[in-house]
Amino acid sequence: MNIKNESGQNVDLNESKKIIKYNYKNKTTISPLDNYSRYLLEQINKIRIDPQSFIGVIEDAKANIKKYKYGGYIYEGRLKIALTSGEAAFNETIEYLKNLDSMEILEFCPLITIPVPQTEDDIKEANYLKTKVDDMINDGINVKSFWRDVIKDPQISFLLMIVDDNGTRKGMRRKDILNPKMKYIGITSTEINGKFACYITLTNKLTMN
């Protein structure tokens, strides 16, 4: 049985499991391949270690919230991103972080990292991520949470991932990132012809029988 690694190459699943087991047994440090993903992972682990450390960043970021003339809100930083609740969501996040305790960092795991799309059509394909996650689950790999982000700026991406002012699913990504039961993360990003996507997967345990 084969899976694909972050570079889209075929990798034997059993061999991948052996490598992962060896790395974790010997506490070998492994990290994402691209700078965008490495930055996000670093920030995710900083906020897990010290949730209150990010409150000041969110407070400062509220100055960039603008009322949109057609309704709703816009975050105007280096990029303009649509918001749903605006400042209320930022304040809610601050209160959420105030009540969190420090937790263990997430360990990067190639086994649950989505293969990088090889074409622009793959990036634009709405079901690309779900299809890859379904393949992992069918191969016996445990995945608890997953999502795609299309914000090219990693700082804004992380901020809005934590504030997570995302309509009906508001706060879900934040809760998963800051869930102390989560142990492992898969994260990768790519850009083809100006089309960008970052893929994140989380799990509370590795099923490597």
C-alpha positions, 0 to 999 in steps of 0.5 A: 500500500502506498501513500504520497509524501509532501512532495507528491512522491509515492511512499510505502505506508509501512515504511513511513510508519517505521520512519515516524516511529523511529523519529519519535522514539529517538526524539528526532526533530522534524519540521515542515518543508516550506517557510510558510508552514514552519512559521505557522507551526512555530506560532501555533506552539507559542500560543499553546505554551503561553495562550495569554501572550497573544492577547496583545497582538489581538488587541492591536489588530482590532485597529484594522477592523473596518465596517464594510459598506455592504454589511459585515466587516473587513480586516485591512492589513497587508491583505483585505479579509472579510469578517463576520462579527468583527470586533466582537469576535476579537474580544471573544477570542481574548476572553477565551485565551485568558482562561486557557492553561499552558499545554504541550506543543504539537509535533509535526508529523509527515504521516498526516501531512497532505500531499502538496497539490501538483497543479493549479486545478488541484489547488482550486479543487474544493474537495482536494483536501477532503479526498486526501484525508479520506484516503488517509483514514482508509489507510488506517491513519487517524485524522481528527480535524482538517482545514484549508487556508488561502490567506497568503500572508502567514501572520494574517493567516495565523491571527485570523485562524485564532480569532476564527471569525468564520460564520457558522463554524466560528471558533472551531479552528481555534478550539482544535489548535488550542485543544490540549488533547491534540498531539500531532499536526500535519501542515504544508502549503504551496502556490502555483500561478498565483493560486495559494493554499495551506493545508492543516491536519490535526490528530490526538494519536497516531494509529501506526499498527 
